[in-house]
Amino acid sequence: MIASLTSRMSSAFAKTSLAFAAGLTFSLTAAQAQFIPSVGAHGYLTERVDFSQQPNADVQLEGRSGYHFGFDVRTSKKMLYLQPGLHYYRTKTEVSNLRDTGIPSGFSEQHHTSLKIPAMGGLRLGINKLAALHLQAGPVATVRLKEKLTDDLGGMRDLTFGVATGAAVDLLSFNVYARYEFGLTQAFEAQAGKADVFSVGVGFVF
């Protein structure tokens, strides 16, 4: 019953977050804010699951990386600004050492997709008329969308939170960024653990 209630609360929060992001984006765009669509690559820098106390302790999860795309809305061209966003993340994980676990070899890969909703604050440091350096930090909500999992290895939680920090450079109309997200809440259904994610990408500033 508690699990069902938690799931419904997570679903409601995800819908509310999406509606808020959509409404905020519309209002900010109408106010002549900067719109920044982007694409990039990312990697998880912590172990996905701790198998040390499990029968299938020989299982190793490797290559936890993937691609992402989405957009951010920068509220101002001034020194201080807010930058909410919406990003689709797709991650692939290689599962090795399946021989002695009884898990079919056909389950040697896992795929999961999620929606990240950052709410960054930024400090703009102008370099010259053509370039600017941005220092950013803020909370991030991650909503699980879909997973293809190896049997009995567990999956990501429906909703997790973290805090991200990073930097970006505007050069002409291009935006190059790097962010590190520190996981604040438990990320996995079956095991204890938090997920830290490093993301890099390039966007275009409208």
N, C-alpha and C positions, 0 to 999 in steps of 0.2 A: 504494500500500500504506500509506504514511504517512497519507494523507488518510483512508483507510478506518479506520485505527486511531484517528485523532483523532476521527472521527465517532462511533465506538463508545464512546470514552472520554467524549465530551460527553454521549451518550445515557445512559450509566451514571451520570454525575454528576447529570444532571437527575432521573433516577429516585430516586437517593439523596437529593437535596435535597428532593424532594417528600415522600418517606417521612419524612425528618427533620422537615420542617415540620409534617406531619400529626401525628406522634407528639408533638412538642413542644407543639403547639397543644392536643392532647387532655390532656396532663399538666398544662399550665398552667391550662386551663379548669377541670379537676377541682380545682385548688388555689385556686379563687376569684379568678383573675386577671381583668382587665378585657378584654372582647371588643369589638372596634371594627370593624364592617363599614362600608364607605365607598364612595362613587362620586366621580368627578372628571374633570377634563380635563387634557391635557398637550400640550406642544409640544417638538420637538427644536430646540435652539438652535445647532447646528453644521451645516455643509453635509454632506449625506448622502454624496455622492461627489464627488471632485475630478476633473473632466473635462478639466483643462487640458492633459493630454498625450494625449487621446483624439481620434479622428477626429470624433466627434459632440460636440465641445466646446460647441456652441450649446445643448445640452440644459440646461434649468434645472429644478430640483426645488424646489417651493414648497409652502407651506401644510402643512408636516409636523406635523400635529396630530391629536388623537383623544380618545378617552374611555377610562376605566379603571374597574374595580371590583374589590373584594376585601376583605380583612380584615387587621387587625393584632391581636396579643395582647400587652397590656401586663402584665408580670409582677408589678407591685407598684404600690401607691398611695403608696409612700414617695418620698423626694426622688430617689433613683437607681433606675433600672429598666432592663430590657431590653424590646425590642419587636420581635419577629420578625413577619413577615407574608407574605402571598401575594396577588399582584395580577395580574389579566388586563388587558393593554394592547392596544388596537386603534388603529392609526395609518393615516391616509390621506395620500398624497402626490400633489400635482398635478404633472404633467410637461408643460412648455411648450416652445415652439420646436422642434416635431417636423418642421416642413415640409421642412427641408433635410437631415434625417438619414437618411431612408429608413425610419424606424420608422413603422408604421401608426398613424394617429391614434386608432384604437380602444384603443391602449395608453396613453392619456393620463392614466390614474390607476394608482396602486399602492396595495395594501393589505397590511399585515402585522400579525400578531398575535404576542404574546409573553407570557411569564409572568415577572414580576419577583418575586424572593425577597429582600426586605430583611432585615437583621439589625441593627436600630437600637439604640443605647443612648440613654438620655434623662435629662435633669435637669428635675425638676418644681419650678417656682417658684409657690407658692400666692399668688394675688391676694386671694381671700377665700373664703368657704365655697361660693360659687356658681361660681367661675371659677379656672382655673389656666393658667399659661403653661408650655409644654414646649419645651426646646431639645434637638434630636436630631441624631445623626450615626451613620454606620455603613456597612458594605459592602453591595453589592447585586449579586446574580447575575441575569442575564437569559437566559432560555431561549427560543429561537425556536420558535414553534409552526407557523405557516403563513404563506405569502406569495403574493401575486398580483403579478407583476413585469412591467415593461416589458422587451421583448427586449433582451438584451445589456447591460443596465444593472447587473446584479449584484444581490445581496441581502445580507441581514444574516447574520452568522456564527451558528452553532448555539448558542454559549455565549459570553457576554461578561461582564466584571466592571466595576464602578464603585464609587464611594463617594458617599454622599448626605449632605447636611446640610440642616437646615430647622428650622421651628418649628411648633408647634400650640397651639391654645387650646381648652381645655375650658370650655364655658359651659352650665351645667345638665347635661343629658345629651348635648349635642352636642359634636362635635369638628371644628374647622376647621383645615386644615393646608396648608402650602406646603413643597415640597422641591425642591432642585436636585441632580441627580445628575451627577457628573463621570465621564466614561468613562475607564477606565484601560487597557483593552485594545483592539486593533483591532476595529472593529465590522462591517466590510464585507468580503465575500468577494473582490470583484474589484478594489477600490481601497483605498488607505491612508486611514485616517480613524477618529476616535473620536466617539462620540455622547454629547452632553450633553443631559439632559432636565429640563425644568421642569414640575413637577406641582402642581396645587392640587385640593382636594376637601373634602368634608364627610362626616362619619360620625356614628354614634350609639354612645355608650358604654354597654355593659351591665355 
